[in-house]
């Protein structure tokens, strides 16, 4: 794996200036240190500055030209949303109105503010300035990646860790370098353990938690604001049916808002024959004319999904746009350049799959839409890890080596020992027994760690290089409802099946269902054996106890 220094990237952009706007695209930076040379690397005149004077302290918000920032001030605070948001409970599509709602809710206390924030769907970072301090959080599942830390006495909150590394000359620590260069690193995706960023000075913002930077101490503290109560599964079919109706109501409102939010842009639902995209499609019933529908084929395996989607859309009398990513394309001559930018956007933590890189480069030149409606986060409604491992029983409470083994393939003693330290600190920092008694730790592993640390990195650093993306399921109240469904329903895709039938029975009547062919009993057996063996391996430190 290669780390690309800012000097190397400056030379790269001198030769290939046409890709300058892809560096840290759709990014943002909040800091109390004013940045100069916005016309040079890494900003290249693609970013603009907004200054917030809060109680005599100047904060600066820098946003990429393809990013939006909304600000609202009342007598006590200055609120902000970076990215985009909409509220299916109060039917808001305007971020300024949403900020006013947050301001009004905050009059009833801190928790009332976060309860109101839980109405929001979209891809965003939000928070407020007060008394010279700043409070901030990411969206429900961390689809807007947020890193934060204090460097040289100044706070940095950003979408791209390497942006701060470029500005402050940060270096990757030895552990990260060895981790991302080991031969098993690319198994199960390129995402870091715990709340780590590629740089020691920054951490990843955890969903369901808020960061609070205090100017007086120049330190960041973490406050968890969800969950406050135990999430209890319903027991009867009648109760499950009521959950489906509530989910359908929220998603129908959501799709109505998305259809209204970008009137001058091409908004497209990416469709396959899979349950997630079909759930989105079914909940668009009544708003079909507001959207376009597309699939793409970049390899043979994707053709099954694409043609299944085409057949379903034909039944609904909806037009289907099919994009085939060509094997040969003139712009591929610069594929290595594009890949370097993608890897910088992710913080230089691994090489990109060549097929994915070609897809992103092709779509950057030939975008199928302005905004893609992506069906991620609906997977929160699965019994995901029970199915992955074909297990019926997990430890009641997690421990560091178990999370490490579920994260990735670790076989080298140094990486096992150091990664266990990371997860031990991570579990202590964000969780306790009460939290795991409110929501199963397996759900929180998926929700707060895998989605934000994995898919959040992919969405922020790679996927949004081509066009913007919204995620209609990315809503805390919606996710909580899914987790109230019985586990036996979620293991067999009971939520999407019931919701599709409820919202658009014609999709169910087609009988077209695409299954995940990568999930087999043999694969589940192999990963289960690895989990059972390696979760019990613990490598002690070689240092004397007092120096560990």
C-alpha positions in Angstrom: 0.0 0.0 0.0 1.3 3.5 -0.9 1.0 6.7 1.1 0.8 9.7 -1.2 2.4 12.8 0.3 1.1 16.3 -0.4 4.3 17.0 -2.4 3.6 14.0 -4.6 -0.1 15.0 -5.0 0.9 18.6 -5.9 3.1 17.3 -8.7 0.3 14.9 -9.8 -2.2 17.8 -10.2 0.3 19.9 -12.1 0.2 17.2 -14.7 -3.5 16.3 -14.4 -5.3 19.5 -13.4 -8.6 18.2 -14.8 -9.0 16.0 -11.6 -8.3 18.7 -9.0 -12.0 19.1 -8.0 -12.1 15.4 -7.2 -9.7 15.8 -4.3 -11.7 15.7 -1.0 -14.8 16.2 -3.1 -18.0 17.1 -1.2 -15.8 17.6 1.8 -15.9 20.0 4.7 -13.7 21.3 7.5 -14.6 23.1 10.7 -11.8 24.6 12.7 -10.8 27.6 14.9 -7.7 28.0 12.9 -8.1 30.2 9.8 -6.7 28.7 6.6 -4.7 30.7 4.1 -4.0 29.9 0.5 -7.4 28.6 -0.4 -6.3 28.8 -4.0 -3.5 26.3 -3.5 -3.2 22.6 -2.5 -5.3 21.0 -1.1 -8.2 23.5 -1.6 -7.3 24.7 -5.2 -10.0 27.4 -5.2 -12.7 24.7 -5.0 -13.6 25.6 -1.3 -15.2 28.6 0.3 -15.0 30.0 3.8 -17.7 31.0 6.3 -16.7 32.6 9.6 -18.8 32.1 12.7 -18.1 34.4 15.6 -19.4 32.7 18.7 -18.9 34.5 22.1 -15.8 36.2 20.7 -14.3 32.9 19.4 -13.9 32.7 15.6 -14.7 29.4 13.9 -14.3 28.8 10.2 -16.4 26.4 8.1 -14.8 25.4 4.8 -16.8 23.5 2.3 -16.1 22.1 -1.1 -18.0 23.6 -4.0 -20.2 20.5 -4.3 -21.1 20.7 -0.6 -23.8 22.7 1.0 -23.8 24.4 4.4 -26.9 25.8 6.2 -26.7 28.1 9.2 -29.3 29.5 11.6 -28.8 31.6 14.7 -31.1 32.3 17.7 -30.4 34.2 20.9 -28.3 31.4 22.4 -26.7 29.4 19.6 -25.7 29.2 16.0 -26.9 25.9 14.4 -25.6 24.3 11.3 -26.2 21.4 8.8 -23.5 20.4 6.4 -24.7 18.2 3.6 -28.4 17.6 3.1 -31.3 16.6 5.3 -35.1 16.2 5.2 -37.6 15.4 7.9 -40.4 12.8 7.1 -42.2 13.4 10.4 -42.8 17.1 9.9 -42.5 17.0 6.1 -39.6 19.4 5.8 -37.3 19.5 2.8 -35.7 22.9 3.6 -32.6 22.8 5.9 -33.2 26.3 7.2 -36.7 25.2 8.5 -35.2 22.1 10.0 -32.6 24.2 11.8 -35.4 26.4 13.2 -37.1 23.2 14.4 -33.9 22.2 16.2 -33.6 25.6 17.7 -37.2 25.4 19.0 -36.7 21.9 20.4 -33.4 23.0 22.2 -35.5 25.3 24.4 -36.7 22.2 26.2 -33.2 20.9 26.9 -30.3 19.0 25.4 -32.1 15.7 25.0 -35.0 17.4 23.3 -32.6 18.7 20.7 -31.3 15.3 19.9 -34.8 13.8 19.8 -35.6 16.4 17.2 -32.4 15.6 15.3 -33.6 12.0 15.2 -36.4 13.1 12.8 -33.7 13.9 10.2 -32.8 11.8 7.3 -30.1 12.4 4.7 -26.3 12.5 4.6 -25.1 15.3 7.0 -23.0 16.6 9.9 -25.0 18.8 12.3 -24.5 20.7 15.5 -24.2 24.1 17.1 -21.9 26.8 18.4 -22.5 28.1 22.0 -20.4 30.0 24.5 -17.3 29.7 22.3 -17.7 25.9 22.1 -18.9 23.6 19.4 -21.2 20.5 19.6 -21.5 18.2 16.6 -22.6 14.8 15.4 -22.9 12.7 12.2 -26.2 11.4 10.8 -28.0 8.2 12.0 -25.5 5.6 10.6 -22.5 7.8 9.9 -23.1 7.9 6.2 -21.5 11.3 6.4 -18.1 10.4 7.6 -16.8 12.8 10.3 -13.3 12.8 11.8 -12.4 15.1 14.7 -9.4 15.9 16.9 -7.3 18.7 18.4 -4.0 19.4 16.6 -1.6 22.0 18.0 -4.3 23.4 20.3 -6.8 23.9 17.4 -9.9 21.8 16.8 -10.4 20.1 13.4 -13.7 18.5 12.4 -13.7 17.1 8.9 -15.0 14.7 6.3 -11.6 13.7 5.1 -8.8 12.8 7.5 -6.0 13.3 5.0 -7.2 16.9 4.4 -6.1 17.7 7.9 -3.0 15.6 7.5 -2.0 17.7 4.5 -2.7 20.9 6.4 -0.9 19.9 9.6 1.8 17.5 8.3 0.4 14.5 10.2 2.0 11.1 9.7 0.4 7.6 9.9 1.5 5.8 13.0 3.4 2.5 12.8 0.4 0.4 13.7 -1.7 1.8 10.8 1.1 1.3 8.3 1.6 -2.3 9.4 -2.1 -2.9 9.5 -2.9 -1.7 6.0 0.1 -3.4 4.5 -0.5 -6.9 5.8 -1.6 -9.5 3.3 -5.1 -10.0 4.8 -6.0 -6.3 5.0 -8.5 -6.3 2.0 -10.6 -9.1 3.3 -14.0 -7.8 4.4 -13.4 -4.3 3.2 -10.9 -1.6 4.1 -12.0 0.0 7.3 -10.1 0.7 10.5 -10.7 -0.9 13.9 -12.5 1.0 16.7 -12.9 4.7 16.1 -9.4 5.1 14.6 -8.6 7.4 11.7 -5.5 6.9 9.6 -3.8 9.5 11.8 -3.3 9.3 15.5 -4.5 12.9 16.1 -8.0 12.3 14.7 -10.8 9.9 15.6 -13.9 8.8 13.7 -17.1 10.4 15.0 -19.4 7.6 16.4 -23.1 7.6 15.4 -25.6 8.2 18.2 -22.9 10.3 20.0 -22.0 13.9 20.0 -18.6 15.5 20.2 -18.1 18.6 22.3 -15.1 20.8 21.9 -14.5 23.2 24.8 -12.3 26.2 23.9 -11.4 26.7 27.6 -9.7 23.3 27.8 -8.9 22.8 24.1 -10.3 19.2 24.6 -13.0 17.1 23.0 -15.4 15.0 25.1 -17.9 12.4 23.8 -21.6 12.3 25.0 -23.9 9.5 24.0 -27.5 10.6 23.4 -29.0 7.3 22.1 -30.3 4.8 23.1 -31.9 6.0 26.3 -34.3 3.1 26.7 -34.4 -0.7 26.0 -35.5 -1.6 22.5 -38.0 -4.5 23.0 -39.0 -6.8 20.1 -42.7 -7.2 19.5 -44.2 -10.6 20.0 -47.4 -11.0 17.9 -48.1 -10.8 14.2 -50.5 -8.0 14.8 -47.7 -5.9 16.4 -45.4 -6.8 13.5 -48.0 -5.7 11.0 -48.3 -2.4 12.9 -44.5 -1.9 12.6 -44.7 -2.5 8.8 -47.5 0.1 8.5 -45.4 2.6 10.5 -42.3 1.9 8.4 -44.4 2.3 5.2 -45.7 5.6 6.4 -42.2 7.0 7.2 -40.8 5.8 3.9 -43.7 7.0 1.8 -43.2 10.5 3.3 -39.5 10.2 2.8 -39.8 9.3 -0.9 -42.3 12.2 -1.3 -39.8 14.6 0.2 -36.9 13.3 -2.0 -39.1 13.7 -5.0 -39.6 17.4 -4.1 -36.1 18.3 -2.8 -34.1 18.5 -6.0 -36.6 19.8 -8.6 -33.9 20.9 -11.0 -31.8 17.8 -10.8 -32.0 14.3 -12.2 -32.8 12.1 -9.1 -32.6 8.4 -9.8 -33.2 5.3 -7.8 -30.6 2.6 -8.4 -32.5 -0.6 -8.7 -31.6 -4.3 -8.6 -33.9 -7.3 -7.9 -32.6 -7.3 -4.3 -34.8 -6.6 -1.3 -33.3 -3.3 -0.4 -33.8 -1.4 -3.7 -37.2 -3.0 -4.1 -38.2 -1.7 -0.7 -37.2 1.8 -1.9 -39.0 1.3 -5.2 -42.2 0.0 -3.4 -42.3 3.0 -1.1 -42.1 5.4 -4.1 -45.6 4.2 -5.1 -47.5 7.4 -5.7 -44.3 9.3 -6.6 -43.0 7.2 -9.5 -43.1 10.1 -11.9 -40.7 12.1 -9.7 -37.8 9.7 -10.2 -35.7 8.0 -12.9 -34.6 4.4 -12.5 -31.2 2.9 -13.4 -29.0 -0.1 -13.1 -25.4 -0.6 -14.2 -23.4 -3.6 -15.2 -19.6 -3.5 -14.6 -19.1 -7.2 -14.4 -21.0 -10.4 -15.3 -22.4 -10.9 -11.8 -24.2 -7.6 -11.9 -26.1 -8.4 -15.0 -28.5 -10.7 -13.1 -29.5 -7.9 -10.8 -29.8 -5.4 -13.6 -32.1 -7.5 -15.8 -34.2 -8.5 -12.8 -34.7 -4.8 -12.1 -35.6 -4.2 -15.7 -38.3 -6.9 -15.6 -39.8 -5.5 -12.4 -39.9 -1.9 -13.7 -41.6 -3.1 -16.9 -44.4 -4.5 -14.7 -44.8 -1.1 -13.1 -44.7 0.6 -16.5 -41.5 2.5 -15.5 -38.6 3.3 -17.8 -35.3 1.6 -16.9 -31.9 3.1 -17.8 -29.2 0.4 -18.1 -25.6 1.5 -18.1 -22.9 -0.9 -19.1 -19.4 0.1 -17.9 -17.2 -0.4 -20.9 -14.1 -2.6 -20.7 -12.3 -0.1 -22.9 -12.6 3.6 -22.4 -10.3 6.5 -23.4 -10.2 8.0 -20.0 -8.9 4.7 -18.4 -5.4 5.8 -19.5 -5.6 8.0 -16.4 -7.0 5.3 -14.1 -3.9 5.2 -11.9 -4.2 8.9 -11.3 -7.9 8.6 -10.4 -7.1 5.7 -8.1 -4.5 7.8 -6.2 -7.1 10.5 -5.6 -9.6 8.0 -4.4 -7.1 6.5 -2.0 -6.2 10.0 -0.7 -9.8 10.7 -0.1 -10.0 7.6 2.1 -6.8 8.5 3.9 -4.5 6.1 2.1 -5.7 2.9 3.9 -5.7 0.6 0.9 -5.8 0.2 -2.8 -9.1 0.3 -4.7 -10.6 -2.6 -6.6 -9.8 -1.9 -10.2 -13.4 -2.6 -11.3 -14.8 -0.2 -8.8 -12.2 2.5 -9.8 -13.2 2.1 -13.5 -16.8 2.4 -12.5 -16.2 5.7 -10.6 -14.0 7.1 -13.3 -16.5 6.3 -16.0 -19.4 7.7 -14.1 -17.5 10.9 -13.2 -17.4 11.6 -17.0 -20.8 10.1 -17.8 -23.0 10.5 -14.7 -26.3 8.6 -14.8 -27.9 11.1 -12.5 -27.3 14.1 -10.3 -28.5 12.4 -7.1 -28.7 8.7 -6.5 -31.3 7.3 -4.1 -29.3 4.5 -2.5 -30.9 1.8 -0.4 -28.2 1.3 2.2 -29.0 1.2 5.9 -32.1 -0.9 5.1 -29.8 -3.8 5.9 -30.0 -2.7 9.6 -33.3 -4.6 9.5 -31.5 -7.9 9.0 -30.3 -10.5 11.5 -27.0 -9.8 9.8 -24.4 -11.5 11.9 -26.6 -14.4 12.8 -26.9 -15.2 9.1 -23.2 -14.4 8.3 -22.0 -17.0 10.8 -25.0 -19.3 10.9 -25.0 -18.9 14.6 -27.9 -18.9 17.0 -26.0 -17.8 20.1 -23.3 -15.1 20.7 -21.7 -14.0 24.0 -24.2 -11.8 25.9 -21.6 -9.0 26.2 -18.7 -8.4 23.8 -15.0 -8.3 24.5 -12.1 -6.9 22.5 -10.8 -10.0 20.8 -14.3 -11.0 19.7 -14.8 -7.6 18.0 -11.3 -7.9 16.5 -12.2 -11.3 15.0 -15.5 -10.1 13.6 -13.8 -7.1 12.1 -11.1 -8.6 9.9 -8.6 -11.5 9.4 -5.8 -11.0 12.0 -3.1 -13.7 12.2 0.1 -11.8 13.0 0.8 -11.6 16.8 1.7 -7.8 16.7 -1.6 -6.9 14.9 -3.6 -9.2 17.2 -2.1 -7.6 20.3 -2.3 -4.0 19.2 -5.8 -4.4 17.7 -7.1 -5.9 20.9 -5.8 -2.8 22.7 -7.7 -0.6 20.2 -11.0 -2.4 20.7 -10.6 -2.6 24.5 -10.2 1.2 24.6 -13.0 1.6 22.1 -15.5 -0.5 24.1 -14.6 1.3 27.3 -15.0 4.7 25.6 -18.4 4.3 24.0 -20.2 1.4 25.8 -21.2 -0.1 29.1 -23.5 -2.9 30.2 -26.5 -0.6 30.3 -26.1 0.3 26.6 -25.8 -3.3 25.6 -28.9 -4.1 27.7 -30.8 -1.6 25.7 -29.8 -2.8 22.2 -28.0 -6.0 21.4 -24.3 -5.4 21.0 -24.4 -7.2 17.6 -26.8 -4.5 16.4 -24.6 -1.8 17.7 -21.6 -3.4 16.2 -23.3 -3.3 12.8 -24.9 0.1 13.3 -22.2 2.2 14.9 -19.0 0.5 13.8 -19.5 -1.5 10.6 -21.8 1.0 8.8 -20.0 4.2 9.8 -16.5 2.8 9.8 -17.0 0.8 6.7 -19.7 2.0 4.4 -19.3 5.6 5.6 -15.7 5.6 4.4 -16.7 4.1 1.1 -19.6 6.5 0.6 -17.7 9.7 1.6 -14.4 9.0 -0.1 -15.3 7.0 -3.2 -18.9 6.7 -4.1 -19.7 10.4 -3.9 -16.8 11.3 -6.3 -19.2 10.8 -9.2 -22.6 12.2 -8.1 -24.3 13.0 -4.8 -26.1 10.3 -2.9 -29.0 10.3 -0.5 -30.0 7.4 1.8 -33.7 7.4 2.6 -33.4 4.7 5.3 -30.8 6.7 7.3 -33.2 7.8 10.0 -32.8 6.8 13.7 -36.6 6.4 14.4 -36.9 4.2 11.3 -34.0 2.0 12.4 -35.4 1.7 15.9 -38.7 0.5 14.5 -36.9 -2.2 12.4 -35.0 -3.4 15.5 -38.3 -3.9 17.3 -39.3 -6.5 14.7 -38.7 -10.1 16.0 -35.2 -11.5 15.2 -36.7 -14.5 13.5 -38.4 -12.2 11.0 -35.3 -10.2 10.4 -33.2 -13.3 9.7 -35.3 -14.2 6.7 -35.8 -10.7 5.3 -39.3 -10.5 6.8 -39.3 -6.7 7.1 -38.5 -5.9 3.4 -40.8 -8.7 2.1 -43.7 -7.5 4.2 -43.1 -3.9 3.4 -42.8 -4.4 -0.3 -46.1 -6.4 -0.3 -47.8 -3.7 1.8 -46.6 -0.8 -0.3 -46.5 -2.2 -3.9 -47.9 -5.7 -4.2 -47.2 -5.8 -7.9 -43.5 -6.3 -7.1 -44.2 -9.3 -4.9 -46.5 -10.7 -7.6 -43.7 -10.8 -10.1 -42.0 -13.5 -8.0 -38.6 -12.1 -8.9 -36.2 -12.2 -6.0 -32.4 -11.9 -6.2 -30.5 -13.8 -3.5 -27.0 -13.1 -2.3 -25.0 -15.8 -4.0 -21.9 -15.0 -2.0 -23.5 -16.2 1.2 -23.3 -20.0 1.4 -23.3 -22.6 4.2 -19.6 -23.3 3.4 -18.6 -19.7 3.7 -20.6 -19.3 6.9 -18.8 -22.4 8.3 -15.4 -21.1 7.5 -15.9 -17.6 9.0 -17.6 -19.2 12.1 -14.6 -21.5 12.6 -12.3 -18.5 12.3 -14.4 -16.6 14.8 -14.5 -19.4 17.4 -10.7 -20.0 17.2 -9.2 -16.5 16.8 -11.5 -14.8 19.3 -9.9 -16.9 22.0 -6.4 -15.9 21.0 -4.9 -13.1 23.0 -1.3 -12.0 22.7 0.1 -10.5 25.9 2.3 -7.4 25.8 6.0 -8.0 26.1 6.5 -4.8 28.1 6.6 -4.9 31.9 3.2 -4.2 33.5 4.0 -0.7 34.6 5.1 0.4 31.1 2.2 -1.0 29.1 
